[in-house]
Amino acid sequence: MLRIEIKEGENIERAIKRYKRKHRNVKVMQTLRENQYFTKPSVRKRRQMQKAAYIQHLRDQENM
C-alpha cells in the first residue's frame, strides 16, 4: 500500500500529484492486469524478445 505523508502547509494538489507519480512508478495497475490471466513462460519470453527487437530497431534508425 502506498503512503504519502502530507507535509505541514503542503498543497493537497501537490500531494495528489506525488501519489500519482508513485503509483505509476510502482506499476500497480500493470501487475494487476498481467495477473488477470495466465500466460505461459514461453509466450512471455517471446513477447519480451519482440519488444527488445522493436526498441533496438528504433534506436538503430535514430542513429543513422
N, C-alpha and C positions, 0 to 999 in steps of 0.2 A: 504494500500500500504506500502510495506517495504522500509525503507530508511536506507542506510548505509552511515555514514559520514566518508569520507576518511581523515585520519589524515595527517598532513604535513610530507612528507618524507616516507609515508607508501607505501609498495609494492602493486601493483594492484592485484597480485595473492592472497595476504593475504586478501584484501578487498572482493574479489570474494568468497573466502573460508568462510568468515564471513557471507556474503549474503546467500550462500547456506545453511549454518547451521541454520540461522534464518528462512529461507524459510521452511526447513524441520521441525523445531520446531513449526512453526505456523500451519502446516498441511494444507496449501492452496490447494494443489493438491488433497489431500484426501477428503476434503469437497466438492470440485468441482465434483469429481467422485460420491460421495454419493448423490449429489443433481441432478444428471442427470436423475434419475428416482425415482418414489415414492415407498417407502417401508412402509408397514403397521407397526404401532407401535408394534403389537404383534410379527411380524416376527423379527423386530429389537431387541426386548427384548429376544426372543428365541435365536437369534444368540449371544447376549451378554452372556446369561446363558451358552451356549455351549462353548464359548471361555473361560469363567471363569472356567468351569469344566475341560476343557483340560489343562489349565495352572496349576490348582490345582493338577491334576493327575501327571503332570511332576514334580512338586515340591515334591509331596509325594514319587515318585520313587527316586528322588535325595536324599532325607533324609534317605532312607532305607539303 
